Amino acid sequence: MVRITQLRAKCIGCNACVEADKYRWRVSKKDGKCTLIGATEKKGWYSVLVEDDEFEANLTASKHCPVNIIKIEKVS
């Protein structure tokens, strides 16, 4: 399993994560920030557990995020 976390409040809406994985990310029409689809919020951090096949695309999203608010980690 892979845990994806995002500090959404710091998002600038650059769309890099959406370009890396359109299945897991989208830009909110409400505030222009990127949203981690399927995530739950806790203390400002949004988190979701996904299958291993989503690791590479979201690692790319993390690397291309200009404000470094996306974290990817493998969990067992």
C-alpha positions as CSV (number, residue, x, y, z in Angstrom):
1,M,0.0,0.0,0.0
2,V,1.0,3.6,-0.6
3,R,0.0,6.6,1.6
4,I,-0.3,9.9,-0.2
5,T,-0.5,13.1,2.0
6,Q,-1.1,16.7,1.0
7,L,-1.0,19.9,3.0
8,R,-3.8,21.5,0.9
9,A,-3.8,24.9,2.6
10,K,-0.4,25.6,1.0
11,C,-1.4,24.5,-2.5
12,I,-1.0,27.1,-5.2
13,G,-3.1,25.3,-7.8
14,C,-0.3,24.9,-10.3
15,N,-1.9,21.6,-11.7
16,A,1.4,19.6,-11.7
17,C,-0.1,16.8,-9.7
18,V,-3.2,16.6,-11.9
19,E,-0.9,16.3,-15.0
20,A,1.0,13.5,-13.3
21,D,-2.1,11.5,-12.2
22,K,-5.5,12.6,-13.4
23,Y,-7.2,9.7,-11.6
24,R,-6.0,10.8,-8.1
25,W,-5.9,14.6,-8.4
26,R,-8.2,17.4,-9.6
27,V,-8.4,21.1,-9.4
28,S,-11.3,22.4,-7.3
29,K,-13.6,24.8,-9.1
30,K,-14.4,26.3,-5.7
31,D,-11.0,27.6,-4.7
32,G,-8.5,26.7,-7.5
33,K,-6.5,24.4,-5.3
34,C,-5.6,20.8,-6.1
35,T,-7.7,18.1,-4.4
36,L,-6.5,14.6,-3.4
37,I,-9.4,12.5,-4.5
38,G,-10.6,10.0,-1.9
39,A,-8.6,11.6,1.0
40,T,-9.7,12.4,4.5
41,E,-8.6,15.5,6.4
42,K,-6.9,15.6,9.8
43,K,-5.3,18.8,11.1
44,G,-5.0,20.3,7.7
45,W,-3.3,17.2,6.1
46,Y,-5.3,15.2,3.6
47,S,-4.4,11.5,3.3
48,V,-5.4,8.5,1.4
49,L,-4.1,4.9,1.2
50,V,-3.9,3.5,-2.4
51,E,-2.6,0.4,-4.1
52,D,1.0,0.0,-5.1
53,D,0.2,0.6,-8.8
54,E,-0.4,4.3,-8.1
55,F,3.1,4.8,-6.6
56,E,5.0,5.9,-9.6
57,A,2.5,8.5,-10.9
58,N,2.1,10.1,-7.5
59,L,5.8,10.1,-6.9
60,T,6.0,12.1,-10.1
61,A,3.3,14.4,-8.7
62,S,5.3,14.8,-5.5
63,K,8.5,15.6,-7.3
64,H,6.9,18.2,-9.6
65,C,5.0,20.0,-6.8
66,P,6.7,23.5,-6.6
67,V,5.7,24.0,-3.0
68,N,6.6,20.5,-1.8
69,I,3.3,19.7,0.0
70,I,2.8,16.2,-1.3
71,K,4.4,13.3,0.5
72,I,4.4,9.7,-0.7
73,E,5.3,6.7,1.5
74,K,5.1,2.9,1.1
75,V,3.3,1.3,4.1
76,S,2.8,-2.4,4.8
